[in-house]
Amino acid sequence: MLPHTQGRVDRNGVGIHYDVYGEGEHTIVFVPTWAIIHSRCWKAQVPYFAEHFRVITFDPRGNGRSDRPERLEDYALDPVFEDVIAVMDATGTERATLVGLSFSGLVAAAVAALWPERIEAVVTTGASVPIVPPVEGRGDFFEDDISNPSGWQTFNRRHWERNYPDFLEFFIGNIFNEKHSTKQVEDSIAWALESDGRMLAKTLDSRTQVDGTVVDEDLFRKIRCPCLFMHGDNDVITRPEGSVRLADLTGGELILYPGGGHSLNARYPAWFNATVRDFLARHLGTWKPKRKPRTGRTRRALYLSSPIGLGHARRDLAVARELRKRHPDLKVEWLAQDPVTRFLNANDETIHPASRMLANESAHIEAEAREHDLHAFQAIRSMDEILIKNFMVFQEALEEQKYDLVIADEAWDVDHYWHEHPELKRAPIAWFTDFVGWVPFEENGPREAFLTADYNQEMIGHVERRPDVRDKAIFVGTPEDIVDLTFGDGLPRMRDWIPRHYAFADYIIGAHPDTFGTRDDLRAEFGYDDGRKTCIVAVGGSGVGASLIRRILAAYPSAKALIPELRMIVVTGPRLDPATFDVPEGVEMRAFVPDLDRHLAACDLAIVQGGLTTCMELAAAATPFLYFPLRNHFEQNFHVASRLERYNAGRKMNFAESGVEEIAQAMVDELRRPRKPRPVAADGAARAADMLASML
């Protein structure tokens, strides 16, 4: 999310950078923590709260886009306290809620005590305050000269100058001491490396060598605004007793999070966001979802359809239509994004108004792509702030309206956060997916193998500890469609574990070619019966397929030389402009083709990317096709390729090794010796609907 306003405040020669997001009657200032990291530490909060509040963040002096002064006194407590007020003044903010993490918990509380007329409320997590003893060992070795420090010995001035990254590995690893915190650790280390240990040492020196406001219990007793102090009870960076004492001194609310570490806002953002929102609503009367009264007996379902490819939307619509046959009174509302919403609108479906608040997942995926290369695991992993924003939109929709059923097609955010916080669950849920398990590429090394196994282990633990969160888990396929791999070293095989936790609907196809009429009739309808060989190129609803289209267009003259009767139609999809391509004579370019699945059933040959839905539509139609899985896309290269091999469908191509001559020859081969795919189930949507109908 981008700010609508940016600026800098000059603080006696030190520039402080700030960002402003959203609009609202009330303002929240997310105060930067210790200068080891900058304002991005609030990335899981800003997009959500900016929907309902005016939100301000700023970078601390010493990191981010703020200045890195040389003078010791510029890092003292009083200038840091005054930065908060200076940013508020610069942004025209008369009063605000302050939210602090660790060191900025101290800052937020001190500012509330020193400028009570400016602060509406204070919220802190993991507050680091000098009114209780520090964690044992922290600071004990700061001035020592230790040749090979370890543990808290790395909290050491000389070591910060010699090997700052080593200290970060230890310190930030202990900030996130909960299991499965690899992404939070990686983010924080990257932010910390934007500065250095020399600067960090100045922040500590200034607190002991520069006189200023005395921070003690008497200061905190002056706080008069509502306060919420949160702390993980397994925090090994700052003592939970500090937050306990702050609550005693201020009469504030206290929450000790069981098993939590130091940064609850980053590690448990769904819980943190909902907790802060509800606290502010209680004390300031700010926005909170209000349950709408239920009218009539109409049953309601909220359907979440994945925006990554239109194939999901087609199969989801097929399921919804079958479900309505079983429950004619059912009202289905869709929480979805473009281009799925365009497809649903064209089919007269009801889009939930909260859909407009969803952060764009497709745009993120496209931004992560390179030339026919999408590291799907890392792309989804780096989408964490989008996923938490979209989860909160979903959660609010359920808090406002009672639904009898949630149907979630690969809504990874919902599955993760409801398993992590089962108390947030508001309706029965049916969870759909056509693959289970992240898979590493051997050539990407041991780190990727570790990360994918870590994510798989977390998912397995979620499901086995709380099997009640998913009321129904449906695998779109059969047990034979499960790829024959393990979830990682020491973890179960996918073919052993998945059948114990999923029901199987067989493949769900939007509309089976059996319902289209005869192939000859289809060819006559579309004009494909004129003696030419029609090849359709389709690369899905995202912009990732541009490189493949260019390669195929370059190959067309060679293919035409081998197949004189060749006709090619390229469907770019909604995110690619046909006018941006160099098109050989004889190729038809179309941005959109209605009923593309019918055209794919009628053509002589198709060339596609590697998405499961389009490939299975082609398999069901027995249309020969070439498919080019994206490099580093684990789902296309492992899960999809394994399934297509079982169905004897399609010819897998390697984009990097396929020049124009290789593509042209592969087209000839598939036209001359078409495969005979195994039959694809025609009743998958009906089977899935039967499972869902029993839940209503």
N, C-alpha and C positions, 0 to 999 in steps of 0.2 A: 504494500500500500504506500502511495506517495503522499507527502504532505501537501496541503494547499497553500501553505505559507512557510517560508524559511527566512532566517535572519541571523544576525550576530549582534551580541551586546559587547561593547567595549568596557571592560572592568579594569580600569587603571592600567591600560596597555595590554590586557589579556582578553583575547576574543573568545566569547562563548557562543557556540553555534546552537540554534534551537530550531525545532520543527513544530508546526501546528497542524492538527488533523481534525476533521469533523466539525460539526456545529452542535450547539446545545446550550441550554440555560445554565448548566453547571459545567465547570472545568475540572479536569484531572491533570495534575502535573506528575508525571512519572520521573522521580528524582534519580539522577545517575548515581550509581553506587561507587565504591572505591575505584579509582582511576585505572585499575587493572583492566577493566573493560568499559565499553561505552554504552550509549543508549539503546543499541540493538538488543541488549539483554531483555528489553520489554517487548520484543517482537510478537510474542504470543498474546499480548494484551491489547496493543494499540489498535489493530484493525477491528477488533470486536467493540471495544469501548467507544471508538470514534463513530460508531453508528448511533450512539445515544448521548454522547457527551462531546464537549470540546476537549481535545486531548493535546497536551504539550509534552514534548520530550526535549532534553538537551544533553549534549556531551559534556563530560567532566573536563575541567582543566587538566591537561596531560594526556588526553586520548581522544579518539574520534576526530571530528572536524573542529574541535576547539583547540586553542593554542597550547603549546607546551613550554611554559615559561621556565626561565633558568633560576630565578630568585627563589630561595627557600620560603620566604614569607608569602609567596603567591599560592602556596599549597596549604596554608594554615586553615584552621577551622572557620574563623570568622569570614574570610573571603568566600569560602565554599557555602556557608550559610547565606551570605548576601547574594550569591549567584542566583539562588532560587527566587528571591524577591526581585532582583534585576530582570530576570527573564519574564516574570509575571508583569512587571511594569512595561517592558518592551512589547509585550503582546496584548496590552490593555486588559489585563486580568486583575480584577479587583479582589476576588476571593476564589479559592480553589481547594480541592482535596489534594493532599500530598500522599503519594504512594512510594515507599522506600524499600530497598533490598539491602540487607547487611549494613554496610557503613551508611548508606543513605536512609536507613531506618533511624539512625542517630540524627542525621541531617533533618529529616522530615519532622521528627519530634522536637528538635531544638528550634526550628523555624516556627513551629506552632506555639512554642513557649515564648519566643522573642517577639513575634508579630501576630498575636492572637486574633487581631481584627482582620487578618488577611486569609486565615485558614479555616475552612469549613469542617474538615475531618482529616484524620491521619490513619493510614493503613501501612503496616510494615510486615515484612516477612524476613525471618532470620536476623533480626536487628542486632547490630554489634554496638553495644553501649558499655562505657567504662564504669558501670555501677555494679558489675559482678566480675569475678576474676576471669581472665582469658582462659581459653582451652589450654590444658597442660601441654607444655612444650612450645607453644606458639610464641615466638619472640625470644625464647631463652638462648638462642644461638645466633642472634642477629649480627653481633659484632665479632663473632669468633672467626678464626681462619681455619677452615676445615677443608682438607684436600679432596676427599670423596664423600660429600655429605649425602645423607639419605633421610627420608621421612621429613620431620619438622626441622631437621638440620639444614634443609634446602631453603628455609625461610631465613636467608642470610645475605647480607649486603654484598659480600664478595662473590658469592655464588650467583647472585642476580647479574652481576657484571660479567662473569665468566660463562655462565650457562643458564641464561634466563629460561629457555624452553624447557630445561629439565625441571626447574622449579614449577613451571606452569603445569607440567604433566602431573606432578604430585598434588599441587594445591587445588587445581580445578578438578582433578579426579576425585578429590575429597569433598569439594563442593557438591558434586553429583555422586554421592556414594551409594545411591540406589542402583540395583541391577538394571541393565538395558538402558543406560543413559549415554550411549556413545555419541548420539547426535548433539546433545547439549554440551558434552565435553569438547567435541570438535569445534563447534561454533565459538565457545568461550575462549579456547586457546587461540583461534584465528583472530578474534577481536583483541585479545591481550597482546598478540604479536604486532599490533599496530603501534604499540609504544615499547618501552624498554624498562629494564630493572633500575637503571639510574634514576629515571623519573619516579618510579614507584618508591624508591628509598627516600626521595625528598618528601613524599607525602607523609611518611612516618616520622622523619626528622622534624618536620614542621610542627607536628603535634606536641613534641616534647621541648622544642627549642624556641617556639614563638608564642608569646603570651597572647591571651585572648579570653573569650567567654569561658567561664568555668562550667564544664559539663558534669553535673552531679545530680543527685536526687532532687535537690531543691529546684533546679531548673525544670525538671520534668513535672514537678508538682504544679507548675504554673499553667500547664496545658488545660484548657477548658472545653475544647471541641471533642466530638465523639472520636474514639480511637478503637482500632482493631489491630491486635498484635498476634501474628501467626508465626509458628515456629515448628520445624520438624523435630520430633523428639529423639531423632538419631542424627542430629546436626553435630558434626565434628569440627566445624569451623568456628562457630559461636555458640555459647551456652544457651540452651532454652531458658535458663533461669533469668537471663536478661529480659526476655519478653514477659516472663511471669512478673518480674518486679515492675516493669513499665505499666503493666495492667493494674497492679496494686497502687502505684503512685498516681495514676490518672483516672482510675475508675473505668478503664477501658475494657473491651471484650478480649478474651484470650482463647486462642485455638492452638492446641498442640497436635500436630498431624502425626498419626501413628506411623512409625517407620520412615518418616520423611527426613530428607537431608537439608541442605542449607538454602537451596533456591527453589522453593515450592512453586513460584510463579512460572518457572521454565519447565520443571519436571512434572508438575500436575496442573497444567494450565486450565483445563476444563473446570476442575474443582475450584481453583483459585479465582477464575473469572466469575463464576456463579456466586462464590462466597462474597467477593468484594461488591458485586452488583447488588446482592440482597442486603448487605450491611448498609450501603449508601441509601438504598430505598427505604430502609427502616428509619434511618436517622435524618436524612435530608429530603425525603419524599421524592427522590429521583426515579427514573424509569425502571419498571420491572414488568415482565409479562403478566397479564391478568387473564385468568381463565374466562373464556367466553361461555355463556350459558348454552347448554345443549338444547337444540330445538328439534322436536319430532323424534322419530325412531330410526331415521336413515343411518345406516352404518357407513362409516368413513374409513378410508385407507389413505395413508400418505406414502407415495411411491417415490423412491430416490433412484434416479437413473443416471448411470455414469456418463459424464460428458466426453470421455475419451473414445471417440468413435461412435458413429450412428448405429452400428450394429446392435449395441446394447439397447438402444431405444426401440428398434424394431422388435426385438424379442420381448422386451418389457411390455410393449403395447399388445403383443399377442397374448401374453399372460393376463394382462388386465382385461382384455376382451373375453377371454375364456372364464375368468373369475366372475365377470358380470353375468355370464350365462347361468352360473350357479347361484349368484346372489344379485338378482336384477335391481334390488334397491340400493346397491352399494355405490357410494360416491367416491371416486378416486381423484385425489389431488396430487399433482406432480411437483416435487422440489427438484428443479433441474436447471441447466445452464444452456446457453447457446453453444452449438447449433441444435442441441436436442429440443430446446423449446420451440424452435421453428418447425421441426418435424411434428411435435405434439400439437402445436396450434393448427397445423395443416390437417390434422386428424381430429380436430374438434375436442381436444382434451383440455382439462382444467389445470392451469398452471397456478401453483400456490404463489400468492403475492410476495412472499419472502424470498422467492427465487431471485428477485432483482438484487438482493443483498449478498448473494453468493460471490465469493472471490473466484476469478476465472482460472480454472485448472487447465483448460486446453491451452491458454496463452502461455502458462508456465511450461507446459510440456514442449511447446514449440520453441520457446526460448532456450530450453536445454538441449535441443536437437542440433546436430551438425550434419554434414553431408551423409545422408542415409545412415545416420548413427544416432541412436538414442539410448543412453544408459538408463534404462527404465527404472531399475532399483534405486539408483542415486537420484534420478529425477523425482521420484515419489518421496524419497527420503528428504530431499531438499524442499519439498512442498509443505513442510510441517506447519509453517505459519498460515498457509492457505487452508490447510485441513482443519486447524483448530478454529479458525474464523468460521468456516462452513459448518463445523459441528455445532458451534454456538448458535448459528442461525437455525439449524435443524432443532436444537434443543428448545429454543424459544418458541418455535412453531408448535411443539408438543406441549409446552407449558401454557400456551394460549388456547389451544383447541384440543379437545379429547378425540383421539383416534382409536378405532378398534383394532387397527393393525398398521404396522410399518413394514413396508416391503423395500428392502435395501439391496440393490444390485451393485455389488462391489463398492459399497460405501465404507471404505476402510476406516475413515475417521469415526463413524458411529460405532463400528464394531470395536475399535480400540478403546475409545473413551468410555463406552458403557461397560466394557469389561473392567477397565481400570477403576471406574466409579459406578458400581451397580446401582447405587442409590439415586443416580440421575435418570435411570430408566423410567419412562413414562407410558409405555405401551408395549404390547406383544410385538415381537419383531421376527420376520422371516428374512434370512440372509442368503443371498444368491451369489455364487461365484462359479466361473468355469476353470479356475486354477487355484491351487492352494500350495503355497511354498515359494519363497524367494530362492533363486538358484544363481550361484556365482559362475563366472567364466574362469576357467583354469588359467588362461593367459593374463588375467587381471590380478593374479597373485593372492597370497595368503590373507591380506587385509580384507579383501572383498569376501573371501570364504568365511572369515570370522564374523563380519558384519551381517551377512545374510543368515548365518546360523544363529546369531544373537537375536535377530528379528524373528526368526522362526521359533526359537525357543520361547521368546516372550509370548507369541501367539499361542503356542501349545499350552503354556502355563495358564494363560487367560482362560482358554476353553476348558481345560481340565479342572481348574479351581472353581470356575463359575459356569458350569454347563447350562445353568438356568437363564443366562443372559440371552442367548439365542434360543428363542422358542422353537424355531425350525431353521435348520441349516440345509440348504439345497445345493447340491453339486450339479451343474449344467453339463451332464454327460453320464457316463456309466463308470463303474469301477475300472473297466479296461482302459478308459481314457486318462486315468491318472498316470503321470509320467513315472517311470520306474527309477526313482532316485531317492536319496535320503534327504532329510531336512538339514543335515550337517553332521559333523563328527560327533558321535555319541548320541545322536538323535534318531528317532525311529524312521523307518522307510515310509515314504508317502503312501504307498499302496497298502500298508498295514494300518496306518493311523487314520487316514481320511475316512475309510468306510465305517469306522467306529463312531464318527462324529457328524456324518452327513447322510442325508437321504439323497437319492439319485432320481433326477427327472428325465434322464436321457437328454439328448441335445434339444435345445429349444430354438426353433427357427421362426423368424418373423412370419413368413408365409411360405409354406412348402411348395416347391415347383409342381408337385402333383396337382395342386389346385389351380394352376395357371392355364390348363388346357394342353393340347398337344404342342409339341415343339414346332411342328410345321405351321400351326395356326399362329403361334407367337412370332415366328420368323416372317410370316406374311404381314402380321400387324405392324411390325417395326421396319419392314422393307429390307429384311436380311435374306430374302429368298431370291435375290436377283443374280445369283451365280457367283457373287463375290464371297470372299472369306472375311467375315467381320471379326475384328479383334477389338475388345473394349479394355481400356486401361483405366483402372479406378484405384485411387490411393487413400480413400477414407475422408473423414470430415475434418482432419487437422491439416496444418501446413507442412507437416514433417515430410510429406511425399514429394516435394518439389524436385529434389535431386533425382529421384527415380524417374519422374516424368521427363526430365531433360535427357537422361540417358536413353530412355526408350524412343524419344523423338529423334535423337541422333542415330539410333539404330534402324529407324523406319526405312530409309532408302535401301539399306542392305537387305532388310527383310522383304521389301517390295521386289527387289531384284530376284530373290529366291522364290517369292510367292507373288507372281504378277497380279493375281486377282485379289490381293490383300487390301482391305479397307480398315482403317483404324479410327476409333472414336476415343478421345481422351476426356475423361470426366475429372476435372480438377478438384471438385468439392467446394464447399462454401467459403473456405479461407484462402484459396489461391485464385488469382485473377488470370484467366486464360490469355489475356492480352500481354502478359509479361513473359511469355514463352516464344522462342523462335520455332515456328511451326513449318515443317516441310509441306510441300504441295501434296494434297491428297489426304491429309489428316484433318479430322473434324475435332474442334475443341469445344467443350461444353462445361459450363460451371456447375450445372445441375441437371440431372436426368430423373424425372419422376419415375417411380417404380423401377429403380435401378436393378433390383433383384430379378425382375421379369426380363430385362434386357440381358442380364448375365445368363439367364436360363436359355435365351434364344441365340446368343452369339456362338461363333465357332471356336473362339479362344479368348481367354481373359489374361491380363497381366495385372497383378495386385501386389500389395505390400506383404503383409504376413499376419494381418489381424484374423482372429479366429472366425468371427461372424461371416465375413465375406468369403473366406475360404470354404467354410462349411456350406454356405449357400451354393457355391459352385460345385462342391462335392455332391450335394443333394440333386443338383440339376444334371450331373454327369458332364459338365462343361470342362474341357481341358483348360488348364491354367498354369502359368508360371507364377511363383511367389518369391518375393525378395525380403526375407526377414531383416529388420533393421539391425545393424551391428550393435552389439551390447544390449539388445532388447531380450532379456532372459525369457519372457513369456513367449514371444514369437519363435525364438530359437530352440527352446526346449519343450514347453508345454504344448504349443500349437503344432510344431513340427512332429512331435511324437504322435499326436492325435491324427494328423493328416496321413502319416505313414500307416497307421492302423487302418485308415479308411481307403488306403491306396489312391489318394487324391492329390493332384498337383505335383509340380516339379519344383523342388527347392533350388533356388539360385543364390549364389554369393555375389552381392553387388560389387564388391571390390575386385572380384576375379572375372566379372562379366562385362566385356567390351561389346562394341556394337556387333561384331561378327558372331560372338558367342550367343548373344541374345537372339539375333536373327536365326541362327541355326537351331536354337532351342525351340523357337516358335515353329519352325518347319517340323522338327521331330515330334512335337506334341500334336500337331495337326495330322501328321501321317500315321502316328501310332498312339491314338488316344487310349488312356487308361480306362478301366471299368471300375469306378469306385464302389465301395460297399454302400448299401442303402443307408440313408440318414433318416432317423425317426421323424415321423410326421406329427406325432402326438405329444411332443415334449411339453408344449405350452399347456395342453389339457392336463397332463400329469401334474405339472407344477400347480395349476389352478386347483386341482383336487386337494393337494396338500394344503394350500392356502385356505380353501373353502372351509376346511375343518377347524380353522383357527377363528372363524367369525361366528 
